[in-house]
């Protein structure tokens, strides 16, 4: 079996996404609940993303970007 399969996964990209979502949301003075509502998500979903607990789909990435009025790539940028 390939050893790389057994290595612990580094979720650096999800951490970057979490930091960017939090920063942009706070800059726009939107609560987690408000952003969730604007995206059509359950009220706790944004919290899970910001705590790196959720592995979201590209569709949800696009919904968040639209709600924050940014390009999806902005959410993944360093």
C-alpha positions in Angstrom: 0.0 0.0 0.0 1.2 3.5 -0.8 2.5 5.3 2.3 1.1 8.6 1.2 -2.4 7.3 1.8 -1.6 6.8 5.5 -0.1 10.2 6.1 -2.2 12.7 8.0 -3.9 15.1 5.6 -2.8 18.8 5.9 -5.8 21.0 5.5 -3.8 24.2 4.7 -6.1 25.2 1.9 -9.2 24.9 4.2 -7.3 27.0 6.8 -6.6 29.7 4.2 -10.3 29.6 3.1 -11.4 29.9 6.8 -9.1 32.9 7.4 -10.3 34.7 4.3 -14.0 34.0 4.9 -13.7 35.3 8.5 -11.7 38.4 7.4 -14.0 39.4 4.6 -17.1 38.7 6.7 -15.8 40.9 9.5 -14.7 43.6 7.2 -18.3 43.8 5.9 -19.7 43.6 9.4 -21.8 40.5 8.6 -22.4 38.0 11.4 -21.9 34.3 10.8 -25.6 33.8 11.0 -26.2 36.6 8.5 -23.8 35.2 6.0 -25.3 31.7 6.4 -28.7 33.1 5.7 -27.5 35.0 2.6 -26.0 31.8 1.3 -29.0 29.6 2.1 -27.0 27.5 4.6 -27.8 26.3 8.1 -26.9 28.9 10.7 -23.9 27.0 12.0 -22.3 26.2 8.6 -20.2 29.3 8.3 -18.9 28.7 11.9 -17.8 25.2 10.8 -16.0 26.6 7.8 -14.2 29.3 9.8 -13.1 26.6 12.3 -11.9 24.3 9.5 -14.5 21.7 10.4 -16.3 21.7 7.0 -15.0 20.5 3.7 -17.2 22.5 1.3 -18.1 21.9 -2.3 -17.3 24.3 -5.2 -20.9 25.2 -5.4 -20.9 26.4 -1.7 -17.6 28.2 -2.3 -19.3 30.1 -5.1 -22.3 30.9 -2.9 -20.1 32.3 -0.2 -18.1 34.4 -2.7 -21.3 35.8 -4.2 -22.6 36.7 -0.7 -19.3 38.5 0.1 -19.2 40.1 -3.4 -15.8 38.7 -4.3 -14.5 36.2 -6.9 -14.2 32.6 -5.6 -10.5 32.7 -6.1 -10.3 35.5 -3.5 -11.4 33.1 -0.9 -8.5 30.8 -1.6 -5.8 33.5 -2.1 -2.8 33.8 0.2 
